[in-house]
Structures are given as C-alpha cells and as structure tokens.
Amino acid sequence: MKLKINWEHRRVKHAIERMWLRGISVKDVEEAVLKGKKVLQRETGLTETFFRRFSVVYDEKVYRKMNLQKIFPVTVKVL
C-alpha cells in the first residue's frame, strides 16, 4: 500500500509550526510514521507514533480501491 503524507491540509499548519520550533524535518516525520511504535488514542481516534526523541500525532485514512494510505499530521511533540 502506498503511503502519502498530506502537507496541504488545513490542520497540518499546526504540525508544521511545531516541527519548525522543535527542529524536526519532514523526513524525520515520514520515518517516524513508517518505523515508530504506534498507539491509538481512544478518546480522539487519532494515532500517535513514538520515534527517537519525538512523537507525531496524526489522522489516518485508508483508500483500499486506490491502494493508498493518507496521513494527516496534527501535531509533533518532544519527549
């Protein structure tokens, strides 16, 4: 399944600001989504992945007909 991180969504603006403040690059976020330990947040239905020194909270949509998995980052946290 192909993975696509959507950086043009209106909710992503907050995540990009947090990344700049914390010195985390787009490649770091992509690597975290692929390799990090994932935990489902039951209250919000969002997924949080922990990787190295930070975590990424994101919403995930799967489109089976197009064989596509879209990621919408919400925020980035430093551990």
Phi, psi and omega in degrees: 000135182279135180257132178226124176264121184271106180267003182252009181279149185295331179286343185286341180305318179295317180297319180295319177298316179296322178297315180298317181295328185260359177073035181251132183268170178296321179295323177298319179294317178299317180294322178296318180295322182282319190251344187285164177282126186258138178227132178274127176274110188294325183293320187255341183079009179269163178251138176241131179243134181255129182209131180049250186251009183214169174229153180237129175257130183211159174258141186235130176239134180245125177249097185291323181297324180266359181056050187226139175240115181257138179244131177241097181298139179256310179203166177233131182241146174264135181271000000 
